[in-house]
Amino acid sequence: MTSEGLSRQECAVTVLGGPTAVIDMGGLRLVSDPTFDEPGPHGYLTKTAGPAVVESGLGPVDVVLVSHDQHPDNLDARGRTFAEAAPLVVSGPLGAARLGERAVGLPPWTSHSLPRPDGGGDLTVLAVPAVHGPEDGQRDADGNVNCEVTGFILSGRGLPTVYLSGDNASIRTVAEVSRRVPGIDAALLHAGAARVPAKFDGRPLSMDSRRTAAAAAVLDAKVVVPAHYDGWTHFSEGLEDLEVAFREAGLSSVLRVAPHGSWVTLRP
């Protein structure tokens, strides 16, 4: 864990640990699912590692993307404080209502545009569906499995189209995203096969490694960066499982893994 600053990139992503990533595109810096707490218990979940870079090392941040705010492995205490202090937070409608006055709530298939400091027009943040558990899992009053979760697609003139899955476990949802937004260039996929014994008989709440490889194939993305596979005890599959799954699927060439805090280009 370090407080040293992350240098600005032209078009790249770095995973800091758990689900947390920093994305530089169009002169903007975005942070997804910020988790900055020290390791330790968080209710029924246990964190085993802190982030590669802490809040003070991120410099000015323009947007925080919160896939969901109800689980500490995606938004812990320091992450929430960080998000609420950001100029803009984008989440689902229910989450945004809990994230302060700077939060914008986007239902699936609606978007929010931000002017780009690089002079290239706007960066568009499109909200897309996510299913946080088995397809046949019991749905709540709002129609969500487990809770409201939002994925995002980032796009703009001259930029790659980038998909952030959030804690989605559904290949059917990935197929819908691919159908409605063809030409996705890069994907940040939450993996790890998260399991909680009390939920859905312990079935995965996020994609396991084989489903992550299948999602990469469905998307036909040329750059796939995995996240959400380490740092918490309820993640049941790790990096080695991902590498095996992508190799067996013949997709090793698209999998991009770097040490946490190191940059991966988003351009194919």
Phi, psi and omega per residue, in radians:
M1 nan 2.325 -3.091
T2 -2.461 2.686 3.048
S3 -1.782 0.058 3.127
E4 -1.096 2.536 -3.015
G5 -1.290 2.577 3.026
L6 -1.550 2.131 3.129
S7 -1.172 2.570 3.125
R8 -1.205 2.442 -3.135
Q9 -2.033 2.812 -3.142
E10 -1.354 -0.778 -3.140
C11 -2.854 1.555 -3.002
A12 -2.731 2.917 3.122
V13 -2.358 2.556 2.940
T14 -2.325 2.384 3.063
V15 -1.612 2.267 -3.099
L16 -1.642 -0.171 -3.072
G17 2.223 2.628 -3.039
G18 0.984 -2.372 -3.136
P19 -1.577 -0.075 -2.900
T20 -1.403 2.230 3.137
A21 -2.386 2.663 3.022
V22 -1.991 2.261 -3.100
I23 -2.153 2.158 3.044
D24 -1.865 2.067 3.133
M25 -2.581 2.387 3.015
G26 1.044 0.446 -3.104
G27 1.438 0.070 3.119
L28 -1.858 2.606 3.016
R29 -1.993 2.126 3.133
L30 -2.023 2.522 3.066
V31 -2.147 2.267 3.136
S32 -1.870 2.421 3.058
D33 0.742 1.176 -3.054
P34 -1.212 2.225 3.057
T35 -2.350 1.931 -3.038
F36 -2.151 0.044 3.136
D37 -1.121 2.754 3.003
E38 -1.222 2.775 3.056
P39 -1.019 2.621 3.117
G40 2.595 -3.134 -3.113
P41 -1.262 2.465 3.026
H42 -2.282 1.394 -3.060
G43 1.146 -2.170 -3.115
Y44 -1.499 0.053 3.098
L45 -1.990 2.696 -3.140
T46 -2.265 2.188 3.104
K47 -1.581 2.361 -3.064
T48 -1.933 -0.224 -3.112
A49 -2.654 2.477 3.061
G50 -1.469 3.127 -3.089
P51 -1.301 2.715 3.092
A52 -1.157 -0.534 3.118
V53 -2.347 2.310 -3.134
V54 -1.544 3.062 -3.013
E55 -0.939 -0.748 -3.057
S56 -1.151 -0.301 3.134
G57 -1.556 0.000 -3.051
L58 -1.599 -0.264 -3.104
G59 1.197 -2.909 3.131
P60 -1.101 2.257 3.128
V61 -1.996 2.341 -3.072
D62 -1.584 -0.646 -3.039
V63 -2.511 2.437 2.957
V64 -1.993 2.205 3.098
L65 -1.780 2.126 -3.120
V66 -2.034 1.909 -3.141
S67 -1.148 -0.685 3.002
H68 -2.838 2.629 -2.990
D69 -1.914 0.079 -2.983
Q70 -1.710 -0.099 -3.141
H71 -2.124 2.259 -3.023
P72 -1.183 -0.297 3.089
D73 -1.345 -0.100 3.044
N74 -2.055 -0.374 3.049
L75 -2.690 1.715 -3.139
D76 -1.606 -2.996 -3.003
A77 -1.096 -0.870 3.132
R78 -1.202 -0.560 3.073
G79 -1.117 -0.689 3.123
R80 -1.160 -0.757 3.094
T81 -1.046 -0.748 3.102
F82 -1.055 -0.823 -3.115
A83 -1.108 -0.781 -3.071
E84 -1.188 -0.318 3.099
A85 -1.614 -0.117 -3.100
A86 -1.300 2.728 3.106
P87 -1.081 -0.545 -3.101
L88 -2.629 2.359 3.005
V89 -2.092 2.346 3.068
V90 -2.089 2.251 -3.119
S91 -2.645 -2.984 2.991
G92 -1.303 2.925 -3.089
P93 -1.032 -0.726 -3.111
L94 -1.231 -0.744 3.125
G95 -1.132 -0.738 -3.115
A96 -1.059 -0.592 3.135
A97 -1.134 -0.333 3.140
R98 -1.780 -0.033 -2.972
L99 -1.923 0.279 2.995
G100 1.673 3.057 -2.974
E101 -1.249 -0.316 3.137
R102 -1.548 0.061 -3.072
A103 -1.571 2.384 3.058
V104 -1.933 2.188 3.140
G105 -1.730 2.111 -3.097
L106 -1.980 2.053 2.942
P107 -1.155 2.782 3.116
P108 -0.951 2.431 3.093
W109 1.269 0.353 2.952
T110 -2.025 2.822 -2.996
S111 -2.410 2.871 3.069
H112 -2.378 2.325 -3.095
S113 -1.943 2.504 3.132
L114 -2.201 2.394 3.045
P115 -1.133 2.418 -3.094
R116 -1.623 2.270 3.098
P117 -1.128 -0.307 -3.126
D118 -1.436 0.027 3.099
G119 1.410 0.192 -3.088
G120 -1.603 0.277 -3.104
G121 1.744 -2.278 -3.086
D122 -1.991 2.688 2.858
L123 -1.771 2.210 -3.136
T124 -1.773 2.252 3.044
V125 -1.858 1.940 3.132
L126 -1.804 2.231 3.061
A127 -1.441 2.398 3.122
V128 -2.294 2.792 -3.069
P129 -1.203 2.796 2.990
A130 -2.626 2.560 3.122
V131 -2.097 1.960 -3.000
H132 -1.581 1.057 -3.137
G133 2.644 -2.972 -3.106
P134 -1.097 2.570 3.114
E135 -0.977 -0.616 -3.097
D136 -1.632 0.220 3.122
G137 -1.170 2.606 3.127
Q138 -1.038 2.376 -3.124
R139 -1.777 2.585 -3.131
D140 -1.444 -3.033 -3.066
A141 -1.104 -0.377 3.123
D142 -1.647 0.067 3.103
G143 1.509 0.242 -3.078
N144 -1.777 2.516 2.965
V145 -1.496 2.121 -3.129
N146 1.334 -1.127 3.079
C147 -2.950 3.003 3.060
E148 -1.104 2.220 3.050
V149 -2.352 2.430 -3.105
T150 -2.161 2.315 2.925
G151 -1.674 2.978 -3.086
F152 -2.434 2.596 2.961
I153 -2.160 2.218 3.132
L154 -1.840 2.332 -3.123
S155 -2.710 2.808 3.093
G156 3.135 2.862 -3.103
R157 -1.032 2.208 3.121
G158 1.363 0.060 -3.133
L159 -1.938 2.657 2.992
P160 -1.165 2.682 3.034
T161 -1.564 2.146 -2.962
V162 -2.114 2.233 3.131
Y163 -1.820 2.251 3.011
L164 -1.958 2.037 -2.956
S165 -1.318 -0.441 -2.896
G166 1.087 -2.967 -3.101
D167 -1.422 1.150 3.128
N168 -1.701 2.314 3.112
A169 -1.923 0.084 -2.958
S170 -1.839 2.050 3.027
I171 -1.206 -0.576 3.089
R172 -1.033 -0.691 3.108
T173 -1.163 -0.717 3.084
V174 -1.053 -0.729 3.123
A175 -1.101 -0.684 3.099
E176 -1.128 -0.733 3.099
V177 -1.063 -0.782 -3.126
S178 -1.121 -0.657 -3.140
R179 -1.201 -0.740 -3.069
R180 -1.440 -0.395 3.107
V181 -2.264 1.342 -3.139
P182 -1.199 2.709 3.075
G183 1.461 0.558 3.043
I184 -1.249 2.190 -3.065
D185 -1.558 -0.643 -3.050
A186 -2.482 2.646 -3.116
A187 -2.443 2.366 2.967
L188 -1.828 1.851 -2.992
L189 -1.881 2.221 3.064
H190 -1.404 2.138 -3.067
A191 -2.071 -2.466 2.999
G192 1.548 -0.189 -3.132
A193 0.793 0.985 -3.140
A194 -1.030 2.327 -3.116
R195 -2.353 2.376 3.019
V196 -2.243 2.051 -3.003
P197 -0.917 -0.594 -3.071
A198 -1.358 -0.159 -3.083
K199 -1.947 2.158 3.025
F200 0.919 0.716 3.111
D201 0.976 0.544 3.101
G202 1.345 0.167 3.098
R203 -1.223 2.748 -3.033
P204 -1.072 2.402 3.074
L205 -1.685 -0.227 3.019
S206 -2.335 3.005 -3.062
M207 -1.134 2.364 2.950
D208 -1.367 3.137 -3.003
S209 -1.156 -0.703 3.133
R210 -1.150 -0.704 3.097
R211 -1.179 -0.582 3.093
T212 -1.114 -0.749 3.072
A213 -1.125 -0.692 3.100
A214 -1.112 -0.695 3.098
A215 -1.087 -0.714 3.101
A216 -1.057 -0.708 3.128
A217 -1.158 -0.748 3.136
V218 -1.098 -0.743 -3.118
L219 -1.257 -0.469 -3.036
D220 0.991 0.606 3.113
A221 -1.314 2.504 -3.125
K222 -1.550 -0.243 3.091
V223 -2.319 2.132 3.112
V224 -2.218 2.082 -3.137
V225 -1.957 2.073 3.127
P226 -1.483 2.603 3.037
A227 -2.488 3.054 3.012
H228 1.121 0.688 3.119
Y229 -2.197 0.002 3.111
D230 -2.609 2.911 3.071
G231 1.691 -0.113 3.137
W232 -2.470 2.517 -3.050
T233 -1.250 -0.378 -3.105
H234 -1.491 -0.009 2.984
F235 -1.403 2.013 -2.983
S236 -1.645 -0.132 3.091
E237 -2.320 2.486 -3.064
G238 -2.064 -2.824 -3.039
L239 -1.091 -0.709 -3.132
E240 -1.061 -0.698 3.099
D241 -1.093 -0.708 3.110
L242 -1.108 -0.787 -3.120
E243 -1.105 -0.682 3.091
V244 -1.130 -0.796 -3.110
A245 -1.092 -0.748 3.130
F246 -1.205 -0.640 3.101
R247 -1.140 -0.776 3.140
E248 -1.137 -0.504 3.114
A249 -1.484 -0.059 -3.104
G250 1.293 0.483 -3.041
L251 -2.098 0.316 -3.121
S252 -0.999 -0.518 -3.063
S253 -1.197 -0.341 -3.124
V254 -1.702 -0.271 -3.101
L255 -1.334 2.177 -3.129
R256 -2.059 1.951 -3.137
V257 -2.163 2.273 3.096
A258 -2.380 2.756 3.064
P259 -0.963 2.503 3.138
H260 -0.958 2.307 -3.100
G261 1.636 -0.054 3.086
S262 -1.809 2.572 -3.008
W263 -1.495 2.544 2.999
V264 -2.186 2.237 3.141
T265 -1.184 2.513 3.107
L266 -1.634 -0.084 3.137
R267 -1.532 2.241 3.133
P268 -1.028 nan nan
